[in-house]
Amino acid sequence: MQTTFPQLLLKHAAERPEAPAMREKEYGIWQACSWASMAQLVEHIACGLHKAGLKRGEHMVVIGANRPRLYATMLAAQSLGAIPIPLYQDAVGAECVFPITNADVRFAMVEDQEQVDKLLEIRDRCPDLGHIIFDNPRGLRKYDEPGLVSLDLLIDSGLALSKSQPALFRAEVDKTSPDDVAAMFFTSGTTGNPKGVVHTHNTLLDRARAGAEFDKLTSGEEVLAYLPPAWIGQNIFSYAQWLACGYVVNCPENASTVTIDLKEVGPTYYFAPPRVFEGLLTSVTIRMEDAGRIKRGIFNYFMDVAKRVGPARMEGKPVGLAQTLLYGVGNLLIYGPLRNNLGFSRVRVAYTAGEAIGPDLFTFYRSIGINLKQLYGSTETAVFVCLQPDNEARADTVGVPIKGVQIKVADNGEIMVKSAGLLKEYYKNPAATAEVLTADGWYHTSDAGFIDANGHLKIIDRVKDVGHIRGGVNDGAMFAPKYVENKLKFFPYIKEVVAYGDGREKACVFINIDFDAVGNWAERSNLPYAGYTDLAQKTEVYQLVKECVEKVNADLSEDALLAGSQVSRFLVLHKELDADDGELTRTNKVRRGFIAEKYQPLIDALYSDKSEQFIETVVKFEDGRSGSVSATLKIGDTQTFVPVKAAA
């Protein structure tokens, strides 16, 4: 069934006009927007944009959080045959220059004053940017800039045009083909300028429907849209699948109310990267550590029961009457209230992706009755490549290829994918397109992995990042930095890791502690501290981190392939890695090469016999000012273990 996003909107509006399409929380109250109201809003915005001069095939950037009127603007642009480009709302102005100039953008739709200021700041570098439309007028009353107009005025203009030409909107929608470009998403740009990933209505909707069919999604689902719309994962879950299935998308009031809104909505279909699940579990752990001894004892007892019984129950395996009854008591006292407190009381399907998730973390959620699973995909594949069936969810795989997907492993271990959801091209970059798409339609994922005996895909690392230790006792051993980083990030005290070792005689790591978790631990240990930098360099904290590293080393020693990746030395960074400082992408991926250049003295110190190293770092604050943070960092040595097979 071939169709477009605007056609799906009109279909839902015709078939169930009064059913809620979206809800938005404003001033603490949830406001619903029906499918009929959404269709009318889209028509008026589309007519307003048409009158303002937006042309078929043009690009339009959309910058802001998840808001019904921003979603309506994307649909309005698509109705006219234009192409929305969502950009990250927390990106600084300079990061928006390349996408806007690369795509010859004339029109921008933004959420509020913050985003208007950002675009006005860079306008001299974006000569084509003539129209800036804003949704929230707060703080903008006295702005007098050419081309700056409120969405309300644009809607009024569109309403007048739709009354005088009532057939215009439908005629424009009907001109758009399923094979036309629907949206463009810019990659995170870990190694240079980001690339514009071009997707058609067909590619996005094919994958949206395949994912919906796999998990039997219906119009009855409730989804919370709280991640950046510029990230294709959020876009697929709260835009493509929203229109494919017709379920309800709920928009939180703001970032600080997400946890409260999650409990109020009680989504049935939920998606979050591992860091969100880690953060939720860390908050639970901190609360329980602060609880009384009896309450803590009951919690720990029933969590042990959950770990024994929960995963088997989730997979439909028999567990025995006694264990079933015991789990039932635990569900009444602990698991049910805990699910409710987390906002997961109604979750039927929950997914995580983007990074590996720790086995303990994965088991925790499944143990208490949350159907947490992993998926595999990317911006270029329209997300859905592999998904985990309900009864085959495992922490060490990313699932099986779903409908319409073929997978093969190249001679160098790279995963190759063929599906109807592959990108059309990288915009204005035929060389990059030719690098990832073969003549016969296979996409180079750049991920190294293999298909296991059960048909599940396992990912080891990025192909380009898989290296080898050179010199020393582990000469020639495989080094997979992301694998090592993820294993360390499984610990609640460790938030971020950057591993180095390719071409060197040993593996060493930079570590960011989790300030909340380690801060709570320090308070319970009567360890005073004066902020992140002070806490990070405490001897006691180094010992805490060292124990985590050595547990990972012991685990790695049992893996014949990766035993040589054991960490020999580490340091705890004096500041948290930050996207504003260029150290992370906007999707929180480590920019390993950039960090290596920025902190070269620290890398040199790790690979010397130094026990400490002074460093001073320039940082950017949220208000745009710059400052510096300096510290003398300790360097810790860790125990490594003889590989199990070699020891046998």
Summary of the structure (lengths in Angstrom):
residues: 648
radius of gyration: 25.6
end to end distance: 59.0
largest distance: 84.5
contacts: 2210
relative contact order: 0.07
helix: 42%
strand: 22%
